[in-house]
Amino acid sequence: MKSIQDKWALVTGGNRGIGFAIAQGLLAKDYEVIITSRSLDNAKQAAQKLQGKVIPMELDVADDRSINEAVKTLHQNSDRLDVLINNAGVYPDKDVNILTIDRDLLDSTMNANTFGPIRMVQAFLPLLEKSPNARVINVSSGYGALSDLSADVPSYCLSKLALNGATIMLAQALHSKGIVVNSICPGWVKTDMGGSSAPRSPEKGADTAIWLATDAPRNISGKFLRDRKVISF
């Protein structure tokens, strides 16, 4: 069991892109970081690239059994969790719009992008409650803001809109426990999801999440942020 001085962060989808950059930033601030991927091999490969104390873990946020196994694994390494970054997600809206998308695609996207983060908070809550400074950051999107919804990106927009709503409710529910919850828009980032023409680096996209996880005032909770500033839901 680790000492009380150790700080623990878990980053879902931490094997690449924004999640990998978030993990790098937290390691630089002396956190011990658990990075997860649906593939344990991918998580292990990413862990080898990172400098610091990293635990690779298999985790599918759309699968409750996988989440519960991850909780058990973390219990074997630490008695608490200080930071939970819900970064894993899908962007599946190819050749569909709000008039043509089917229920199965809506279901699978909401399950990964919205219900997954909610279940992660529920499952890891006993460990978060043991931290004196617990913080949860949900990686959302500008597409989740009411003013930026797009009929051509239906399931992703709706899932991130709902994730922002969940952020508000989780912050309300966890306020009495002293757990801070926020969501972020990383901007358009050059990743597998964002594409090669995106103007932002993964490091720039990760900055607000790292700040919220470590140095941001704790009176910021239940908010939506971009570039360390609160923006409108």
Residue pairs with C-beta under 8 A, 6 or more apart in sequence:
1 78
1 79
2 8
2 32
2 77
2 78
2 79
6 32
6 78
7 30
7 31
7 32
7 82
7 83
8 31
8 32
8 33
8 34
8 74
8 78
8 80
8 81
8 82
8 83
8 131
9 23
9 26
9 31
9 32
9 33
9 34
9 81
9 82
9 83
9 84
9 85
9 213
10 33
10 34
10 36
10 74
10 81
10 83
10 84
10 85
10 124
11 19
11 22
11 23
11 26
11 33
11 34
11 35
11 36
11 85
11 87
12 19
12 36
12 59
12 61
12 85
12 86
12 87
12 88
12 116
12 120
13 19
13 36
13 37
13 87
13 88
13 89
14 20
14 22
14 23
14 33
14 34
14 35
14 36
14 37
14 43
14 46
14 85
14 87
15 35
15 36
15 37
15 39
15 42
15 43
15 45
15 46
15 56
16 42
16 46
16 191
16 192
17 189
17 191
17 192
17 193
17 194
17 202
18 87
18 139
18 186
18 189
18 191
18 202
18 205
18 206
18 209
19 35
19 85
19 87
19 88
19 139
20 35
20 46
20 49
20 50
20 202
21 201
21 202
21 203
21 205
21 206
22 85
22 87
22 206
22 209
22 210
22 213
23 33
23 35
23 46
23 50
23 54
24 50
24 203
24 206
25 203
25 206
25 207
25 209
25 210
26 33
26 83
26 210
26 213
26 214
27 33
27 50
27 51
27 52
27 53
27 54
28 52
29 210
29 214
31 82
31 83
31 214
32 52
32 53
32 54
32 55
32 78
33 50
33 52
33 53
33 54
33 55
34 54
34 55
34 56
34 57
34 74
34 77
35 43
35 46
35 47
35 50
35 54
35 55
35 56
35 57
36 43
36 56
36 57
36 58
36 59
36 70
36 88
37 43
37 46
37 56
37 58
37 59
38 58
38 59
38 60
38 88
39 58
40 56
40 57
40 58
43 56
43 57
43 58
44 56
46 56
47 54
47 55
47 56
55 77
57 70
57 73
57 74
58 66
58 69
58 70
59 66
59 67
59 69
59 70
59 88
60 66
60 67
61 67
61 86
61 88
61 112
61 116
61 117
61 119
61 120
62 108
62 111
62 112
62 115
62 116
64 119
64 123
67 119
67 120
67 123
68 123
70 123
71 123
71 124
71 127
74 81
74 124
74 127
75 127
78 127
79 127
79 130
80 127
80 128
80 130
80 131
81 124
81 127
81 128
81 130
81 131
81 134
82 128
82 131
82 133
82 134
82 135
83 134
83 135
83 136
83 137
83 213
83 214
84 120
84 121
84 124
84 128
84 134
84 135
84 136
84 137
85 136
85 137
85 139
85 209
85 213
86 116
86 117
86 120
86 121
86 136
86 137
86 138
86 139
87 139
87 209
88 112
88 116
89 112
89 113
89 116
89 139
89 159
89 193
90 108
90 109
90 112
90 113
90 156
91 156
91 193
92 105
92 108
92 109
92 155
92 156
93 101
93 105
93 109
93 152
93 153
93 154
93 155
93 156
96 102
96 105
96 154
96 155
97 151
97 152
97 154
98 151
98 152
98 154
99 151
101 154
101 155
105 155
106 154
106 155
106 158
108 155
109 155
109 156
109 158
109 159
110 155
110 158
110 159
110 162
112 159
113 156
113 159
113 160
113 162
113 163
114 159
114 160
114 162
114 163
114 166
117 138
117 163
117 166
118 166
118 170
121 128
121 136
121 170
121 174
121 181
128 134
128 136
128 179
129 177
129 179
133 218
134 177
134 178
134 179
134 180
135 179
135 180
135 181
135 182
135 212
135 213
136 170
136 174
136 179
136 180
136 181
136 182
137 181
137 182
137 183
137 184
137 209
137 212
137 213
138 163
138 164
138 166
138 167
138 181
138 182
138 183
138 184
139 183
139 184
139 186
139 209
140 160
140 163
140 164
140 167
140 183
140 184
140 185
140 224
141 156
141 160
141 185
141 186
142 148
142 185
142 187
142 226
143 149
143 150
143 153
143 156
143 157
143 160
144 157
144 159
144 160
144 161
144 162
144 163
144 164
144 183
144 185
144 224
144 233
145 161
145 164
145 185
145 224
145 231
145 232
145 233
146 161
146 232
146 233
147 232
149 157
149 161
150 157
163 183
164 183
164 224
164 233
165 233
167 181
167 182
167 183
167 222
167 223
167 224
168 222
168 233
170 181
170 222
171 180
171 181
171 182
171 221
171 222
171 223
172 222
174 180
174 181
175 221
180 212
180 218
180 220
180 221
181 221
181 222
182 212
182 220
182 221
182 222
182 223
182 224
182 225
183 223
183 224
183 225
184 208
184 209
184 212
184 224
184 225
184 226
185 224
185 225
185 226
185 231
186 200
186 204
186 205
186 206
186 208
186 209
186 226
187 199
187 200
187 204
187 205
187 226
187 227
188 194
188 198
188 199
188 200
189 198
189 200
189 201
189 202
189 204
189 205
190 196
190 197
190 198
190 199
190 200
190 201
190 202
191 198
191 202
191 205
194 200
207 227
207 228
208 225
208 226
208 227
208 228
211 228
212 220
212 225
216 228
220 230
223 230
224 230
224 231
224 232
224 233
225 231
